[in-house]
C-alpha cells in the first residue's frame, strides 16, 4: 500500500504549488485498487514556504494527508485495501468461468 504523487502544478514565478494530484494504491497479489485525489492549495507564500526544487514526495504526501484529514485518510486506506483484497479473492477463486469443456 502506498500514497504517491502523480502530478503537481506550480506557479513559474515563485514555485508555489497550487494543485497536487495524488493516489492511494494497494496491490494484493493479483488484486489492485486505487483512489485518486486532486487537492488545491492557496497561492500564499508564507514563512514556512519551501522552494519547489526542495520538495520531496514524502513532504507533499504529508500536505495531501493533512488536507484530507486523518478520518478521510484512514477511510480511504481501509476501502482501497478491502477492494484490493476482494479483487484478489475474485481472481484467485472465481465464482463464474467461461469456456468450453471440450476444447
C-alpha positions, 0 to 999 in steps of 0.5 A: 500500500502506498500514497504517491504523487502523480502530478503537481502544478506550480506557479513559474514565478515563485514555485508555489504549488497550487494543485497536487494530484495524488493516489492511494494504491494497494496491490494484493497479489493479483488484486489492485485498487486505487483512489485518486485525489486532486487537492488545491492549495492557496497561492500564499507564500508564507514563512514556512514556504519551501522552494519547489526544487526542495520538495520531496514526495514524502513532504507533499504526501504529508500536505495531501494527508493533512488536507484530507484529514486523518478520518478521510485518510484512514477511510480511504486506506481501509476501502482501497485495501478491502477492494484490493483484497476482494479483487484478489479473492475474485481472481484467485477463486472465481465464482463464474468461468467461461469456456468450453469443456471440450476444447 
